[in-house]
Amino acid sequence: MSQSAAHADAFFRDIARTGVVWQVRDDQGSPSPTDESGARVLPYWSTQARAARAAKVWGGGLKPASLPLAHWVERELAGIEKDGFLVGLNWSGPGMTGFALTAREVLARLSG
């Protein structure tokens, strides 16, 4: 299993256990980088520590912010799908990369 796959598995395991999803944001919102195919991605993390590492890598005053899992599933994922973005799962490393799935793929994984 690749490191990105292991991080994605940890994402689903952690959020199921804690009921919390983490993002990084500032006064202007959350970063939405592109993946290697050029698609826009909204990254999320499964723990505060992972999100804090991402905020440190990206800098610019970003801070970890938590979302209740139910809100994320019911509201955030719908907006992500509507906007045509992908969902980044526990991105890591100096370049902040990892798996990115569609909102539908995330919902299928959560319900499976």
Buried (B, 14 or more C-beta within 10 A) or exposed (E): EEEBEEBBBBBBEBBEEBEBBBBBBBEEEEBBBEBEEEEBBBBBBBBBEBBBBBBEBBEEEBEBBBBEBEEBBEEBBEEBBEEEBBBBBBBBEEEBBBBBBBBEEBBEBBEE
